[in-house]
Amino acid sequence: MKTFVIAEIGVNHNGSIKIAKKLIMAAKKCGANAVKFQSYISSELVSKSAELAIYQRKGVKKNSMLLLLKKYELSQKNQLLLFRFCKKIKIEFLSSAFDLNSLNFLTDKLKLKKLKVPSGEITNFPYLVELAKKGKKVILSTGMASLKEIKQAIKILNTNGLSKKKITILHCNTAYPTPMKDVNLKSIDFLKKKLKTEIGYSDHSPGIEVAIAAVALGASVIEKHLTLSRNLIGPDHLSSILPSELKHMISSIRNIEIALGDEKKPVTSSERKNIKYVRKSIVAKIEIFKGEKFKTSNISTKRPGNGISPLLWNKVLKLKAKKNFKPDELIKI
């Protein structure tokens, strides 16, 4: 199965439609399946007293999450514009809704087939109830959530009409960037066994190797932040990758998909041709005369492997030579 790769633009457009389009084009050229934005109405997402997370404070004068979010808020008009741009260049448009009005906009106006739920909404009961009623495929990030909370969220979705088959859970760590010691990729297999759902990975770690490893461990979805420059001012640029890195990451993921193969151990056609060159056969260690018994002192194993297999060693030791053999000559019986 092909991994669904999401290039998360999030708020890395810095409020500029021009930058947003450049990021969409970059994601398309790199081979991403989708781009993802953030849909929210600042006043409905945070209260006036909400403070910034530590990673959000760089280059910001006032410790106000409301002011920061207003700076990066995309109007519904601009979201529609970006949605149409994605449709034009044939890359899927996704967005995370952070409030009910934005959720309704994504489903009723843009008619998105998939809805991406940000980690912060996993405990938002009224949001999850409304989300379930939409009947869309849901990709649910689980940063900061315990297994109990993830199960509660799935139960709310199920109870309100959303089939488990429509839910993909993303293992995630909500630290920007995520320290390697906190990545815990083994959670992918753990969650798959515990939840019986599709499991993906939303990656905030530095570099691209963790996302690639996640695919090898069974992640069916990979989400990674994309930026044009990590030097830009904004909360997510530092934990994002550049287009050149995204291209390398996706190329590596596609190679991993091929390399995973299936749960068998076949002798492949590419290696079969090397058997006679690499394996060994039973050969004469010294000169052996007709009628002489084969012994450990007169036979040995050497390449090439197109003679008698050394697996038949004990059988050969019970026999006598039917002809003369020179040193290194393949034994024939």
Disulfide bonds with the S-S distance in Angstrom:
none
